[in-house]
Amino acid sequence: MRALFMLMLLSLAQGPARALDEAAALDLADQAPALATGSGTPSWQGRLELAQGWQRSPDGGHHHGSRVSLVARHDRSLGDGWRGVLDDRLDLSRADRPAQDASVHSLREAYVGYAPDDQASWEFGRINLRGGLAQGYSPVDYFRASAVRFQVPGDPTQLKSERLGSVALRLQQVWPQDALELAYVPRIGGGASEAVLDPDWGRTNASERLLVRWTHDLGQGLRPQASLLHEAGRPLRLGLGLSTVVGEASVAYLDWSGSRVAAALDQAAGLAGTPSFHQQFSLGWTYTTAQQVGITLEYDRDNAAPDSAEWAALRAAPGLGYGRYRQWAQQRQELVTRSGWFLRVTASDVLTPGLGLTLIARRDQADRSAFLWGELRYRWSGQVDLALQAQATRGGPTTNYGAAPDRRAWQFTWTGYF
């Protein structure tokens, strides 16, 4: 793999560098911001969050907990095209349930970068290699597995930005109609760590990987992105991302990935199984009204995950196999069953200026269980947020969403920005 990486690096370095096409650059899904040049002043962003939560478990028990979170991001131009980024988070959670009583430090990003011009850049360090346009589940977001060190109650779609990055060397090159991204992720042994201050390199770098992404502008607002992921000891994964503007207020998108792997149940059990070509995809549509209400509807599917019959059989005898599979799917952030629906609605200035509303619903197609989450957030004086969040699940105790530890949950948060 290292030889292939060096060959692609040399090819990229020798390729023609023409004038920057900003549209092509921006179409790279979740691309990092362009590297700063010159000797600008340091840029700090941070927030302090205080939260108090109440939960009701499926057995009728009532629980409570509190949390203090401190988040800081420092993005500084070092001059002459160099840039340094540090993104850090500390969570102090106290709860009456041991699983939610923890203190966790998350070094989310820490890297340096260099941009000799507006067409090329490279970065090295811990980088959040986000991918995909889908909000509920993106099969081309390849670096999501094990990346969440501490899951904070809140908007579940924010996991992509709140997770740990991977130690990587990333190179990007932009041409008038094309954009190329290469990322090499080395293996760092040691596995995941539960120590509070551990940077946890082994959690995100458990295997050696090479990612290639290519975006091409076809015109008419259509810019497909093809991806290829090579992971040591695993077959190649192919990916495709596609989005297009429909009318004046809608965007349709597709995230697709395919690979020759065993069924998810066999993977979770550590069995070789019978590898076959399995596809994963997310198909979505987003519409924005004249009143700035955003509506996203998404269908998610993983053909390697258990279908209705397989899921019913696994649920019929819950035990080691059932628990092991759920833990495997949660750790890898995969769909638990074959398919599901995702709905997200956002609105700003609801009833009064500064009050925002977010609603999220998920439905599992195999067992008809559901997950509901909502938030009212008020921005006060531009520096403080007050939010009230509510969460509910529906379904039997062994269904996808009904098995959650909380049947109902409420949380109040105060967030100060600096």
Secondary structure, DSSP 8 states (H G I E B T S, - for coil): -HHHHHHHHHHHHHS------HHHHHTSTT-------S----EEEEEEEEEEEEEE-TTS-EEEEEEEEEEEEEEEEEETTEEEEEEEEEEEEEESSGGG-EEEEEEEEEEEEE-SSSSEEEEEEEE-----S-SS--TT-TT-TT--SS--SS-GGGHHHHS--EEEEEEEEE-SSEEEEEEEE----S-----TT---HHHH-SS-EEEEEEEE--STT---EEEEEEETTS--EEEEEEEEEETTTEEEEEEEEEEEE--HHHHHHT-----EEEEEEEEEEEEE-TT--EEEEEEEEETTS--HHHHHHHHHS-SHHHHHHHHHHHHHT--SSSEEEEEEEEESS-SSTTEEEEEEEEEETTT--EEEEEEEEEEETTTEEEEEEEEEEES-TTSTTTTSS-SEEEEEEEEEE-
